[in-house]
Amino acid sequence: MTTLLHIECSPRKQRSASLEVARSFIERYQQNHPQTQVETLDLWNMSLADLDEEAMNAKYAVLAGTPLTATQQTAWDQLKALAAPLYRADVLVLSVPLWNFSIPYKLKHFIDLVSHQDILFSFDPQSGLQGLLVGKTAVVAYARGLDYSAQSSTPAERFDFQKPFVEAWLNFIGVHDVHALLVEKTILGNEVDRDSRRDASLQAQHLADSLTR
C-alpha cells in the first residue's frame, strides 16, 4: 500500500490555488491507486514547537556525539516525531504559496524543526552529507501571483526564492524525484486566475496518471 503525505502550507482553505492544484493531483492519484493511504500535515492547524534552547542543545550534543540530558532527549524526540510522517510516506505532496518571493513562514518553521543530522540527513567526514529520505517521490504545487518563468517579460524570475528553496531542501534530505506544478498569474484578474488554476489542475491530473508505484 502506498502512503501519500500532503503538507498543506496555505491558510486559505477555500481560495488557495496551491491547495486546489494539489488536491487535483491527490484525487486523481487515489483514483488510479485506490489503496493509497493519504495523511495530511496542515501546518496552520498544528502546534509547531519552538526551536528553543533545549532543542538547540540537543542538536549540538548530537553533532558532538555526546549524551543528551533528559530534557534534551525529550526535545529531540519531539523533533524526530515531527519528521516521522516524512519517513512513512512514499509520495510527498506540498501545496506552497509564494509569500514575499519565498515560502510561508510556517513551512520554514517546519523545515527548521525537522532538518537536522540523524533526523533527515547524515554526515560522514569521508562521504559528506547524505539525505535520509531515499526512494521517495515529491510533487509540489506552487502558487504565484505573477509570471516567474524565464519567459516572463518582467524581471520576476530572479525574485523567485520559493521553488528553488523547496527543491534544494528536498534534494538535500534525499528526495530527488521531484515534480513541479505551477499555477501563476493568480492576481491578474478573475479570468486569468481561473484559467491558470484550470491549466495547472489538468497538468496535475496528467502527472498523477504518469506516476506509478
N, C-alpha and C positions, 0 to 999 in steps of 0.2 A: 504493500500500500504506500502511495506517495503522500508525503506531508508537505503542504504549501503554507508558508508563513507570510501573512500580509502585514507589513509595518505601515500603519497609517500615520502620515506626518502632517496632515492638514486638519485644522479645527473646523473647516467649513464643510459640514457633513452633507448638506443638500446641494450646495452650489460648487463644490470643489471639482475642478476639471481633472486634477490628478487622480482623485478617488473614482471619478466616473470612468476614466480610461482603465485604471487598474481593475475595477470591478468587471469591465467588459472582458478583459483578459481572463480573470478568475472564473467567471461564469462559463465562458467557452471551454476553458481548460477542464472544468468539472464535468461539462457535457461529454467531452472526449475521454475523460478518465473518471468515471463515476465513483471509484473507490478512493478518490483523493480526500484526505482529511485537511480541512482548512483551519488554521489557527490565526488569530488576529492580535497584534500588539497595537493598540490605539494609544499613541504617545500622549494624547491630550486627555485621556481618561484613566491614567495610571499614575501611581506615585513613583517618581524618579528620585532616588536618594541623592543627597549632595555628595560630591567627591571631596569629603571632608578630611580632617587631619588624620583620623584613624585609617581611612581608606588609602590615603597617600602614604602613610607609614607602612601599611601592609604592602602596597605596591613596591616600595623601595626595599622592604625586607625580602620580598620575592626576588627582586633584582639582585640583591646581595647574597641570596641563599641562606639567610639567617632565619631562625624560628620566629613564627608570629606569636604575639601575645594573644590572649583570649579575645580581647576586643578587636584586635586587628584581624583575627581569624573570622570573627563574625562579620566584619565589614567586607572581607574578601569573599566569603561565602555568598553574601548578598550580590556582589558583582558577578560571580560565577552563575548564580541562579538567574540573573537577568539575561545572561548570554545563552542560557540553556536552550531556549526556543530556536536560536540560530543553528544549533547543532542538530536538533530534531528534524529540521526542515530539509527537504530535498530541493524545493523551489522557494526562493525568496522573492517576494513582490513588494516593492516600495512605491508608495504614492507620494511624490515630493513636489510641493510648490516652490517657486522661486521667491525668496524674500530678500530684498535689498541686495540683489545679484548673487545670493548664496542660498543656503538651506535654512529652514526654520530652526530656531534655537532649541526646540525640543529634540529634534533629530541630532543636532550637535551634542546636546547633553547626553543622549543615549549612547552615541558613538564614544564619547569621552569615558562613560562609565564601563563599557564592555571591552574597549580596545587596550588590553594590557598583555604583557608577557605571561604565558602559561594560561591565558584565557582564550584569546583569539589569535595569538601568534607565539612563536617560539624564537629563541635566539641561540645560536651556536657560534663561537668565535671563528670556527673554520668555514661554516657554510652561511653564516649571517642570519638574517631574518627570514622566517618561513611562516606563511599564513596557515592556520589550522583548519579552516573551513574548506576542505578539499572535496571535489566531486559534486559541487552544487551548481545550480543554475539560478541566475538572478534576472529579474525583469523589473525595470524601473520606469515608472510613468512620471515624466517631468512636465509640469505646467508652467508656462511663462506668459507674461502679458504681451511681450513683443516678439519679434523675429530675431533670434540669437544665432541663426545659422551663418555659415561662411558666405552664403549667397545674399545676405541682407545688405541693403543699400545704406545701412547705418553702421556705426562702429560698435554696435551692441555686442558682437561676438566676443570682444576682448574683455567684456564685463561679466562673462558667464563663469561664475565660481560655484555653480550648482552642480551641473553634470560632471565636470572634471573632478570635483571634490568627492562626490559619491562614488564614482567609478575608481578613483585612486584608492579610496578606502576599501571597496570590495576586493580589488586586486591585492591590496596589502594583507587582508585577512584570508586570502587563499581562493577567492571566488573569481574565476577568470572567464567563465561562460556568462557574459553579461549582455543583455538586450535592452535597448532604449526605446521608449515610446514617447514621442514629443507632441504635446498639444501647445501650440504657440498662438500669439496674437489674440489672447483672450480679452484684452481690454480695448480692442479696436471696433467695438460695436456688437450688438446682439447677433447680427447675421454672420459676421466673421467668426465670432466666438462659437456659434452653433455649428458652422461648417468645420471649424478646427476640431471641435470635440467629436463630430461625426467621423471625420477622416482618421483621427487618432484611435477611435474606438474600433473602426474597421481594421486598422493596422494591428491592433491588439488581438482581435479575433483571428486574423491570419497568422499571427505569431503563435497563438495558442494551438492552432491547427498544425503548425510545423514542429512543435516541440513534442517529443516522446520520451518517456522514462520507463 
